[in-house]
């Protein structure tokens, strides 16, 4: 029956949540130098929090090394904020449930293939690529944790009566995060403040009664999400055909989506979030005897012949969140060739009858000419994950 003729349909009001306020948590120490480990904990276990809506509030100063000033304007490179850190981990009741290595590269690749329509404005802010005044005292921006952890991106429910801890490791260098008219200038990022802001949820009597019943029964609450694991090949051999054996995994953590990208590093001050096409003509993903895609890509970026690859990119963008809006993609056809070239694979449809055994993840790379010198390859593997926790006993168990 059509909704427009249901004139006596009941009015439904959701009054289970009576308050949702952000609370600020600070690190144990106030040192944010290169290579420092920064820990932010939520010790109180009598809270209902919503990690999926939490974010880091970061203040920093960008200064030149040396006394010569050639210009007052600099350009922050896209995703530079996540490049301040080399690793981030999320722990629940002392058990690590998600980890992000090289957050700048990981978040750049993930948000390029999949970004929720509601996050597009934040995505473009996160990719800030405009000139700013370097003489400004401090800068402040937010870094949503759903851009860093698959756990925060997929699991959008509250977590009851648990201890949370966020571990952040500052990167050892800050080169490549911003650039100016002078290629010889090097900039230093002095982080002055890092706060974790996370919503506290207060429930109505009815909502609190529902959660208390679950706690009293000591229910094991499942949290299903997708983890993002990044692997790199430090130097791609200068050949026209290369085979890269990325890893061996189990059937339980079989890849659902895979993204391959290349960087040619000729200058340490170069944009660290820029990916090159390197005249690649074909990239194939092998999961044992399964091959993706079945046909050859036969791309030629010099002749702007990469329509099939871009079409695959758009289809994955729509299927990741079951979002049918192709305009939600953050990379247009022109930018895809110039600095945002990635090779994505959708392997979420596969035979699940055989649960035993291992899977070899292998990448085959072919190019029209030899791979350029100082080229690095990245492989982002997105796979299913399942964690169960008990609000009464604080027991956490990883299923995968």
LINFENFEN-V954834 format. One record per pair of residues at least 24 apart in sequence whose ideal C-beta (glycine too) atoms are under 10 Angstrom apart, sorted by the first residue. I is the first residue (numbers start at 1). J is the second residue. D is the distance in whole Angstrom. If there is no record, write none. Layout:
# LINFENFEN-V954834
i:j:d
I:J:D
I:J:D
This chain:
# LINFENFEN-V954834
i:j:d
14:204:10
14:207:9
15:203:10
15:204:6
15:205:10
15:206:8
15:207:8
16:201:9
16:203:6
16:204:5
16:205:10
16:206:6
16:207:4
16:208:9
16:210:8
16:211:10
17:48:9
17:50:10
17:158:9
17:201:6
17:202:7
17:203:6
17:204:7
17:207:7
18:201:9
18:202:5
18:203:7
18:204:5
18:205:9
18:207:8
18:208:10
19:199:10
19:200:8
19:201:7
19:202:4
19:203:9
19:204:10
20:48:10
20:50:7
20:53:8
20:158:10
20:199:5
20:200:7
20:201:6
20:202:8
21:199:7
21:200:6
21:201:9
21:202:8
22:50:10
22:53:8
22:54:8
22:55:9
22:57:10
22:197:5
22:198:7
22:199:6
22:200:8
23:47:9
23:49:8
23:54:10
23:196:9
23:197:7
23:198:6
23:199:8
23:200:5
24:57:8
24:195:5
24:196:7
24:197:5
24:198:9
25:54:9
25:164:9
25:165:10
25:166:8
25:195:7
25:196:5
25:197:8
25:198:7
26:193:9
26:194:8
26:195:6
26:196:8
27:166:9
27:167:10
27:168:8
27:193:10
27:194:6
27:195:9
27:196:8
30:192:9
30:193:9
30:194:9
31:170:9
31:191:10
32:58:9
32:59:10
32:60:8
32:84:9
32:168:9
32:170:6
32:189:9
32:190:8
32:191:4
32:192:7
32:193:8
32:194:6
33:170:7
33:190:9
33:191:8
34:84:9
34:86:9
34:169:10
34:170:5
34:171:6
34:172:5
34:173:7
34:174:7
34:188:9
34:189:9
34:191:10
35:86:8
35:169:7
35:170:6
35:171:8
35:172:5
35:173:10
36:168:9
36:169:7
36:170:5
36:191:9
37:87:9
37:167:7
37:168:7
37:169:5
37:170:8
38:85:9
38:88:10
38:166:8
38:167:7
38:168:4
38:169:7
38:170:7
38:191:9
38:194:6
38:196:10
39:89:10
39:91:9
39:165:6
39:166:7
39:167:5
39:168:8
40:164:9
40:165:7
40:166:5
40:167:8
40:168:8
40:194:7
40:195:8
40:196:4
40:198:10
41:91:9
41:163:7
41:164:7
41:165:4
41:166:8
41:167:9
41:196:9
42:159:10
42:162:8
42:163:6
42:164:4
42:165:7
42:166:9
42:196:8
42:198:7
42:200:10
43:163:6
43:164:9
43:165:9
44:161:9
44:162:10
44:163:8
44:164:10
44:200:10
45:93:9
45:160:9
45:161:5
45:162:6
45:163:6
45:164:9
45:391:9
45:394:7
46:160:10
46:161:6
47:158:9
47:159:9
47:160:8
47:161:7
47:162:8
47:163:10
47:164:9
47:198:9
47:200:6
47:201:8
47:202:10
48:158:5
48:159:7
48:160:6
48:161:8
48:162:10
48:199:9
48:200:7
48:201:4
48:202:7
48:203:7
48:207:9
48:208:9
48:211:7
48:391:10
49:158:7
49:159:6
49:160:9
49:161:10
49:162:8
49:164:7
49:198:5
49:199:7
49:200:6
49:201:7
50:152:9
50:155:10
50:156:8
50:157:8
50:158:5
50:159:8
50:198:7
50:199:4
50:200:8
50:201:6
51:90:8
51:92:9
51:97:10
51:98:10
51:145:7
51:146:9
51:149:8
51:151:7
51:152:5
51:155:8
51:156:9
51:157:9
51:158:9
51:159:6
51:164:7
51:166:9
51:196:10
51:198:6
51:199:9
52:144:9
52:145:8
52:146:6
52:149:9
52:151:8
52:152:5
52:153:7
52:154:8
52:155:6
52:156:4
52:157:8
52:158:9
52:159:10
52:198:10
52:199:9
52:225:10
53:144:8
53:145:9
53:146:8
53:152:8
53:156:8
53:197:9
53:198:8
53:199:5
53:201:10
54:144:8
54:145:5
54:146:8
54:149:10
54:152:7
54:164:9
54:166:9
54:196:7
54:197:6
54:198:4
54:199:7
55:122:9
55:141:10
55:142:5
55:143:6
55:144:4
55:145:6
55:146:8
55:147:9
55:148:10
55:152:9
55:195:9
55:196:8
55:197:6
55:198:8
56:81:9
56:82:10
56:84:10
56:85:9
56:88:9
56:141:9
56:142:7
56:143:4
56:144:8
56:145:7
56:148:9
56:166:8
56:168:8
56:194:6
56:195:7
56:196:6
56:197:8
57:140:7
57:141:8
57:142:6
57:143:8
57:193:7
57:194:7
57:195:4
57:196:8
57:197:6
58:84:7
58:85:10
58:139:9
58:140:7
58:141:6
58:142:7
58:143:6
58:189:10
58:191:7
58:192:9
58:193:7
58:194:6
58:195:8
59:137:10
59:138:5
59:139:7
59:140:5
59:141:9
59:190:10
59:191:7
59:192:5
59:193:4
59:194:8
59:195:9
60:84:7
60:138:7
60:139:6
60:140:8
60:141:9
60:174:10
60:177:10
60:188:10
60:189:5
60:190:6
60:191:5
60:192:6
60:193:8
60:194:9
61:134:10
61:136:9
61:137:7
61:138:6
61:139:7
61:188:8
61:189:7
61:190:4
61:191:8
61:192:6
62:132:9
62:134:6
62:135:10
62:136:9
62:138:9
62:139:7
62:174:9
62:177:8
62:178:6
62:187:5
62:188:7
62:189:6
62:190:8
63:134:8
63:135:10
63:187:7
63:188:5
63:189:8
63:190:7
64:134:7
64:180:8
64:182:10
64:185:6
64:186:7
64:187:6
64:188:8
65:174:10
65:185:8
65:186:5
65:187:7
65:188:6
66:184:9
66:185:8
66:186:8
68:182:9
68:184:9
68:185:8
69:134:8
69:135:9
69:180:10
69:182:10
69:185:9
70:180:7
70:181:6
70:182:4
70:184:9
70:185:7
71:131:9
71:134:8
71:180:5
71:181:5
71:182:7
71:185:9
72:131:10
72:132:10
72:133:6
72:134:6
72:135:5
72:136:9
72:180:9
73:130:10
73:131:4
73:132:7
73:133:6
73:134:7
73:135:9
73:180:7
73:181:8
74:131:7
74:132:6
74:133:8
74:134:5
74:135:10
74:177:10
74:178:5
74:179:7
74:180:5
74:181:9
74:182:10
74:185:8
74:187:7
75:128:9
75:129:7
75:130:7
75:131:5
75:132:8
75:178:6
75:179:5
75:180:7
75:181:9
75:271:9
76:127:10
76:128:5
76:129:7
76:130:8
76:131:9
76:132:7
76:139:8
76:141:9
76:177:7
76:178:5
76:179:9
76:187:10
76:189:10
77:104:9
77:127:9
77:128:9
77:129:7
77:176:7
77:177:6
77:178:6
77:179:7
77:269:10
77:270:9
77:271:4
77:272:6
77:273:6
77:274:8
78:104:9
78:108:7
78:124:10
78:126:8
78:127:4
78:128:7
78:129:5
78:271:7
78:272:9
78:273:5
78:274:8
78:339:9
78:340:9
79:103:9
79:104:5
79:105:8
79:106:10
79:107:6
79:108:5
79:109:10
79:111:8
79:112:10
79:126:7
79:127:6
79:128:9
79:129:10
79:143:10
79:147:9
79:177:9
79:271:9
79:272:8
79:273:4
79:274:10
80:104:7
80:126:9
80:127:9
80:128:8
80:129:9
80:141:9
80:174:9
80:176:8
80:177:4
80:178:6
80:189:8
80:271:9
80:272:8
80:273:7
81:107:9
81:125:10
81:126:7
81:128:8
81:139:10
81:141:6
81:142:9
81:143:5
81:147:9
81:177:9
81:189:10
82:106:8
82:107:5
82:108:8
82:111:10
82:126:8
82:143:6
82:147:7
82:148:7
82:171:10
82:273:9
83:107:9
83:108:9
83:171:7
83:173:10
83:174:8
83:175:10
83:176:7
83:177:5
83:189:9
83:272:6
83:273:7
84:143:9
84:168:9
84:170:7
84:171:6
84:174:7
84:177:7
84:189:6
84:191:7
84:194:9
85:143:9
85:148:9
85:168:5
85:169:6
85:170:6
85:171:6
85:191:10
85:194:10
86:168:9
86:169:5
86:170:7
86:171:5
86:172:7
86:173:9
87:167:8
87:168:8
87:169:5
87:170:10
87:171:9
88:143:10
88:145:8
88:148:6
88:149:7
88:166:7
88:167:7
88:168:5
88:169:7
89:149:9
89:165:8
89:166:7
89:167:4
89:168:8
89:169:9
90:145:8
90:148:9
90:149:6
90:151:6
90:152:8
90:164:8
90:165:8
90:166:6
90:167:8
91:163:8
91:164:7
91:165:4
91:166:8
91:167:7
91:396:9
92:151:9
92:159:7
92:162:6
92:163:7
92:164:6
92:165:8
92:223:9
92:387:7
92:389:6
92:394:9
92:396:5
93:159:10
93:161:10
93:162:5
93:163:5
93:164:8
93:165:9
93:389:7
93:390:9
93:391:10
93:393:9
93:394:5
93:395:8
93:396:5
94:163:7
94:165:8
94:394:8
94:396:8
95:163:10
95:165:10
95:387:8
95:389:8
95:394:10
95:395:9
95:396:4
95:397:8
95:398:7
96:165:9
96:167:9
96:387:10
96:396:9
96:398:8
97:149:9
97:151:6
97:155:10
97:164:10
97:223:8
97:225:9
97:227:9
97:385:8
97:387:5
97:389:9
97:396:7
97:398:7
98:145:10
98:148:9
98:149:5
98:150:6
98:151:4
98:152:8
98:153:10
98:155:10
98:223:10
98:225:8
98:226:10
98:227:6
98:228:9
98:385:8
98:387:9
99:149:8
99:151:10
99:167:9
99:227:8
99:228:9
99:229:8
100:145:9
100:147:10
100:148:5
100:149:6
100:150:9
100:151:10
100:168:10
100:227:9
100:228:7
100:229:9
100:230:8
101:169:10
101:228:9
101:229:8
101:230:5
101:231:9
101:232:9
102:171:9
102:230:6
102:232:8
102:272:10
102:378:8
102:380:10
103:143:9
103:147:9
103:148:5
103:149:9
103:168:9
103:169:10
103:171:9
103:228:10
103:230:9
104:148:10
104:171:8
104:176:9
104:177:9
104:272:6
104:273:6
105:230:6
105:232:8
105:261:8
105:263:9
105:272:8
105:273:7
105:275:9
105:376:10
105:378:6
105:380:8
106:147:9
106:148:8
106:149:10
106:150:10
106:228:6
106:229:8
106:230:5
106:259:10
106:378:9
106:380:6
107:143:9
107:144:10
107:146:10
107:147:5
107:148:6
107:149:10
107:228:8
107:230:10
107:273:9
107:380:10
108:147:9
108:259:10
108:261:9
108:272:9
108:273:5
108:274:9
108:275:8
108:340:9
108:342:9
108:378:9
108:380:9
109:228:8
109:230:8
109:259:5
109:260:9
109:261:6
109:273:9
109:275:8
109:342:6
109:344:9
109:378:7
109:379:9
109:380:5
109:382:10
110:147:8
110:148:9
110:150:8
110:153:8
110:226:10
110:228:6
110:230:9
110:257:9
110:259:8
110:320:9
110:380:7
110:382:7
111:146:10
111:147:6
111:153:10
111:330:7
111:331:10
112:259:8
112:261:9
112:273:10
112:275:9
112:313:8
112:317:9
112:329:8
112:330:6
112:331:6
112:335:10
112:336:9
112:340:7
112:342:6
112:344:8
112:380:10
113:257:7
113:258:10
113:259:6
113:312:10
113:313:7
113:314:10
113:316:5
113:317:6
113:319:10
113:320:7
113:329:9
113:330:9
113:331:9
113:342:7
113:344:5
113:345:10
113:346:9
113:380:8
113:382:9
114:153:9
114:226:10
114:257:8
114:259:10
114:316:7
114:317:6
114:318:9
114:319:9
114:320:4
114:321:6
114:323:9
114:328:9
114:329:9
114:330:10
114:344:9
114:382:9
115:146:10
115:147:9
115:153:10
115:317:8
115:320:9
115:321:9
115:323:9
115:328:6
115:329:8
115:330:5
115:331:10
116:146:8
116:153:8
116:320:9
116:321:6
116:323:7
116:328:7
117:321:8
117:323:6
117:324:10
117:325:6
117:327:8
117:328:5
118:323:10
118:328:9
119:144:8
119:146:8
119:147:8
119:153:9
119:328:9
119:330:10
120:325:10
120:327:9
120:328:6
120:329:10
120:330:7
122:146:9
122:147:8
123:147:8
123:328:9
123:330:5
124:330:7
126:330:10
127:273:8
127:330:7
127:331:10
129:271:9
129:273:9
131:178:10
131:179:10
131:180:9
131:181:10
132:178:9
134:178:8
134:180:8
134:185:10
134:187:8
137:192:10
138:190:9
138:192:6
138:193:8
139:189:9
139:192:10
140:192:9
140:193:8
142:195:10
142:197:8
143:194:9
145:196:8
145:197:10
145:198:9
148:228:9
149:225:8
149:227:8
149:228:8
150:225:5
150:226:4
150:227:5
150:228:5
150:229:9
150:382:7
150:383:9
150:384:10
150:385:7
151:223:7
151:224:10
151:225:5
151:226:9
151:227:8
151:228:10
151:385:8
151:387:8
152:225:8
153:225:7
153:226:8
153:228:9
153:320:10
153:321:9
154:223:9
154:224:7
154:225:4
154:226:6
154:227:9
154:321:9
154:384:10
154:385:9
155:222:10
155:223:5
155:224:7
155:225:5
155:226:10
155:385:10
155:387:9
156:225:10
157:221:9
157:223:8
158:199:9
158:200:10
158:201:5
158:203:9
158:207:10
158:211:8
159:201:10
159:221:8
159:223:8
159:389:8
159:391:8
160:201:10
160:203:10
160:211:6
160:212:10
160:214:8
160:215:7
160:219:10
160:221:8
160:389:9
160:390:10
160:391:4
160:392:9
161:211:9
161:215:7
161:389:10
161:390:9
161:391:4
161:392:8
161:394:8
162:221:10
162:389:6
162:390:9
162:391:7
162:394:6
162:396:8
163:394:7
163:396:10
164:196:9
164:198:8
165:196:10
166:194:10
166:196:6
166:198:9
168:194:7
168:196:9
170:194:10
171:272:10
173:268:8
174:272:10
175:267:9
175:268:5
175:269:6
175:270:9
175:272:8
176:265:9
176:267:8
176:268:6
176:269:6
176:270:6
176:271:7
176:272:4
176:273:9
176:274:9
177:269:9
177:271:9
177:272:7
177:273:9
178:269:9
178:271:9
179:267:9
179:269:6
179:270:8
179:271:7
180:269:9
182:269:10
183:267:7
183:269:6
183:270:9
184:267:10
184:269:8
185:269:8
186:268:8
186:269:7
187:269:8
211:391:8
212:391:10
214:390:10
214:391:7
214:392:9
215:390:9
215:391:5
215:392:5
215:393:10
216:391:10
216:392:7
217:390:10
217:392:8
218:390:6
218:391:8
218:392:4
218:393:6
218:395:9
219:388:9
219:389:10
219:390:7
219:391:8
219:392:8
220:388:5
220:389:7
220:390:6
220:391:10
220:393:10
220:395:8
220:396:10
220:397:8
221:387:9
221:388:6
221:389:6
221:390:7
221:391:7
222:386:6
222:387:8
222:388:5
222:389:9
222:399:8
223:385:8
223:386:7
223:387:5
223:388:7
223:389:7
223:396:9
223:399:10
224:384:7
224:385:7
224:386:5
224:387:8
224:388:10
224:399:9
224:400:10
225:384:8
225:385:6
225:386:8
225:387:8
226:256:7
226:257:8
226:320:9
226:348:10
226:382:5
226:383:7
226:384:6
226:385:7
227:253:8
227:256:10
227:381:9
227:382:7
227:383:6
227:384:8
227:385:4
227:400:8
228:257:9
228:259:9
228:380:6
228:381:8
228:382:6
228:383:9
228:385:10
229:253:9
229:255:9
229:379:9
229:380:7
229:381:5
229:382:8
229:383:7
230:259:9
230:378:6
230:379:7
230:380:5
230:381:8
231:361:9
231:363:10
231:377:9
231:378:7
231:379:5
231:380:8
231:381:7
232:261:10
232:263:9
232:376:6
232:377:7
232:378:5
232:379:7
232:380:10
233:260:10
233:262:9
233:363:9
233:365:10
233:375:9
233:376:7
233:377:4
233:378:8
233:379:8
234:374:10
234:375:10
234:376:6
234:377:9
235:265:10
235:371:10
235:373:9
235:374:7
235:375:7
235:376:7
235:377:9
236:262:7
236:263:10
236:264:9
236:278:8
236:365:7
236:367:10
236:371:5
236:372:9
236:373:10
236:374:9
236:375:5
236:376:7
236:377:5
237:365:10
237:370:9
237:371:7
237:375:9
238:367:10
238:369:10
238:370:5
238:371:5
238:372:7
238:373:6
238:374:10
238:375:8
239:365:9
239:366:10
239:367:8
239:370:6
239:371:7
240:279:9
240:281:9
240:365:9
240:366:7
240:367:5
240:368:8
240:369:7
240:370:6
240:371:8
241:281:10
241:282:9
241:364:8
241:365:7
241:366:5
241:367:8
241:371:10
242:283:10
242:363:8
242:364:8
242:365:4
242:366:8
242:367:8
242:371:7
242:377:8
243:286:9
243:362:7
243:363:8
243:364:6
243:365:8
244:283:10
244:361:9
244:362:7
244:363:4
244:364:8
244:365:7
244:377:7
244:379:7
245:286:9
245:360:7
245:361:8
245:362:5
245:363:8
246:285:9
246:286:10
246:360:9
246:361:4
246:362:7
246:363:6
246:377:9
246:379:5
246:381:7
247:358:10
247:359:9
247:360:8
247:361:5
247:362:9
247:379:9
247:381:8
248:358:5
248:359:7
248:360:5
248:361:7
248:362:10
249:287:9
249:358:7
249:359:5
249:360:8
249:361:6
249:381:8
249:383:8
250:355:9
250:356:9
250:357:8
250:358:6
250:359:7
250:383:10
250:400:8
251:350:10
251:352:8
251:354:7
251:355:5
251:356:7
251:357:6
251:358:8
251:359:7
252:355:7
252:359:10
252:383:9
252:384:8
252:385:9
252:386:9
252:399:8
252:400:5
253:359:9
253:381:9
253:383:5
253:384:7
253:385:8
253:400:5
254:287:7
254:288:10
254:290:10
254:347:8
254:348:9
254:350:7
254:352:9
254:355:10
254:358:10
254:359:6
254:361:9
254:381:9
254:383:6
254:384:8
254:400:10
255:285:8
255:287:7
255:292:10
255:345:8
255:346:10
255:347:6
255:348:9
255:350:9
255:359:8
255:361:6
255:379:10
255:380:10
255:381:5
255:382:7
255:383:5
255:384:9
256:320:9
256:345:10
256:346:8
256:347:6
256:348:4
256:349:9
256:350:9
256:381:9
256:382:5
256:383:6
256:384:6
257:316:7
257:319:9
257:320:7
257:344:7
257:345:7
257:346:6
257:347:7
257:348:7
257:380:8
257:381:8
257:382:4
257:383:8
258:283:10
258:285:5
258:287:9
258:292:8
258:316:10
258:343:9
258:344:7
258:345:4
258:346:9
258:347:6
258:361:8
258:363:8
258:379:7
258:380:7
258:381:6
258:382:7
258:383:9
259:313:9
259:316:9
259:342:5
259:343:7
259:344:5
259:345:8
259:378:8
259:379:7
259:380:4
259:381:8
259:382:8
260:284:10
260:285:8
260:341:10
260:342:7
260:343:4
260:344:8
260:345:8
260:363:6
260:365:8
260:377:7
260:378:7
260:379:5
260:380:8
261:340:9
261:341:7
261:342:5
261:343:7
261:344:9
261:376:9
261:377:7
261:378:5
261:379:8
261:380:8
262:341:8
262:342:9
262:343:9
262:365:9
262:367:10
262:371:8
262:372:9
262:375:6
262:376:7
262:377:5
262:378:8
263:374:9
263:375:7
263:376:5
263:377:8
263:378:7
264:371:9
264:372:5
264:373:8
264:374:6
264:375:5
264:376:8
265:372:10
265:373:10
265:374:5
265:375:8
265:376:6
266:372:8
266:373:8
266:374:6
266:375:10
267:374:10
271:339:7
273:339:8
273:340:9
274:338:9
274:339:4
274:340:8
274:341:9
275:336:10
275:339:7
275:340:6
275:341:5
275:342:6
275:343:10
275:378:8
276:301:9
276:338:9
276:339:8
276:340:10
276:341:6
276:371:10
276:372:8
276:375:7
276:376:10
277:301:4
277:302:9
277:306:8
277:309:10
277:336:9
277:337:6
277:338:9
277:339:9
277:340:10
277:341:4
277:342:9
277:343:9
277:367:9
278:341:8
278:365:9
278:367:6
278:368:10
278:369:9
278:370:10
278:371:6
278:372:6
278:375:6
278:377:9
279:367:5
279:368:5
279:369:5
279:370:9
279:371:8
279:372:8
280:306:9
280:309:9
280:341:8
280:343:7
280:365:7
280:366:7
280:367:5
280:368:8
280:371:8
281:305:10
281:306:10
281:365:9
281:366:5
281:367:6
281:368:5
281:369:9
282:309:10
282:343:9
282:364:8
282:365:8
282:366:4
282:367:8
282:368:10
283:309:9
283:342:10
283:343:4
283:344:10
283:345:8
283:363:7
283:364:7
283:365:6
283:366:8
283:367:9
283:377:10
284:343:9
284:345:9
284:362:9
284:363:7
284:364:4
284:365:8
284:366:8
285:343:9
285:344:10
285:345:5
285:346:10
285:347:7
285:361:8
285:362:8
285:363:6
285:364:8
285:379:9
285:381:10
286:359:10
286:360:7
286:361:8
286:362:4
286:363:8
286:364:7
287:345:9
287:347:6
287:350:8
287:359:5
287:360:7
287:361:6
287:362:8
288:357:8
288:358:8
288:359:6
288:360:6
288:361:9
288:362:9
289:360:10
290:347:7
290:350:7
290:351:8
290:359:9
291:347:10
291:362:10
291:364:9
292:344:10
292:345:5
292:346:8
292:347:5
292:350:10
293:345:7
293:346:9
296:366:8
297:343:8
297:366:9
298:366:10
299:337:10
299:341:9
299:343:9
299:366:10
299:367:10
299:368:9
300:368:7
301:336:10
301:337:6
301:338:9
301:341:7
301:368:9
302:337:10
302:368:8
302:369:10
303:368:10
304:333:9
304:334:9
304:337:7
306:333:9
306:336:7
306:337:7
306:341:8
307:333:8
309:336:8
309:337:10
309:341:8
309:342:9
309:343:7
309:344:8
310:336:5
310:337:9
310:341:10
312:343:9
312:344:6
312:345:8
312:346:8
313:340:10
313:341:10
313:342:7
313:343:9
313:344:5
314:344:10
315:344:9
315:346:7
316:342:10
316:344:5
316:345:8
316:346:5
316:348:9
317:344:9
319:346:6
319:348:7
319:349:10
320:344:10
320:346:9
320:348:9
320:382:8
342:378:9
342:380:9
343:379:10
344:380:9
345:381:10
347:381:10
347:382:10
347:383:10
348:382:9
348:384:9
